[in-house]
Amino acid sequence: MNTRSLEDYARLLKLDETQKEAATALMDGYIAAHKTATEEIEGKFEEMQQKAMENRDWQKMGNDASKLMVEYQDKTRKLEEDV
């Protein structure tokens, strides 16, 4: 979803200005929360990479990365459900 598609849906559904503002606020909140979740996972991945380089334990990093991806998917899925 982006601003353009939101405008298209607003026209299709004949939303009034208040409804469009509410939908825009929901979309903006979702985008901000998704961005935060993505930045968090990127930071965690960087930490994992540093530890793996120091410890040379790439298998542990792979296992931890898999868990982290599941956590990220769960978090972003919840964000989508809450919208």
C-alpha positions in Angstrom: 0.0 0.0 0.0 1.2 3.5 -0.8 -0.2 7.0 -0.9 -1.3 6.6 -4.5 -3.2 3.3 -3.9 -4.7 4.8 -0.8 -6.1 7.7 -2.8 -7.5 5.2 -5.4 -9.2 3.2 -2.7 -10.5 6.4 -1.1 -12.1 7.4 -4.4 -13.4 3.9 -5.0 -15.0 3.6 -1.6 -16.1 7.3 -1.6 -14.4 8.1 1.7 -15.0 11.6 3.1 -12.1 13.7 4.2 -12.2 12.6 7.8 -12.1 8.9 6.7 -9.3 9.6 4.3 -7.3 11.3 7.1 -7.9 8.4 9.4 -6.8 5.9 6.7 -3.7 8.0 6.0 -2.9 8.1 9.7 -3.2 4.3 9.9 -1.0 3.8 6.9 1.6 6.3 8.2 1.7 4.5 11.5 2.1 1.1 9.9 4.9 2.4 7.6 6.7 3.9 10.6 6.4 0.8 12.7 7.6 -1.4 9.9 10.6 0.8 9.3 11.4 0.6 13.0 11.1 -3.2 13.0 13.4 -3.4 9.9 16.0 -1.1 11.4 16.0 -3.2 14.6 16.6 -6.4 12.7 19.3 -4.8 10.6 21.1 -3.8 13.8 20.8 -7.3 15.3 22.1 -8.8 12.1 25.1 -6.5 12.2 25.8 -7.5 15.8 25.5 -11.2 14.8 27.9 -10.8 12.0 30.5 -9.1 14.2 30.2 -11.9 16.8 30.5 -14.5 14.0 33.6 -12.8 12.6 35.2 -12.6 16.1 34.2 -16.2 17.1 34.3 -17.7 13.6 31.1 -19.5 14.5 29.1 -19.2 11.3 26.8 -22.1 12.2 25.6 -20.3 15.3 25.1 -17.2 13.3 23.0 -19.1 10.8 20.9 -20.6 13.6 20.5 -17.2 15.3 19.7 -15.5 12.0 16.9 -18.1 11.3 15.3 -17.3 14.7 15.7 -13.6 14.1 13.9 -13.8 10.8 11.0 -15.7 12.3 10.8 -13.0 15.0 10.8 -10.3 12.3 8.1 -12.1 10.3 5.9 -12.5 13.4 6.4 -8.8 14.3 5.6 -7.5 10.8 2.7 -10.0 10.4 1.2 -8.6 13.7 1.6 -5.1 12.3 -0.4 -6.0 9.2 -3.1 -7.6 11.3 -3.4 -4.6 13.5 -4.0 -2.2 10.6 
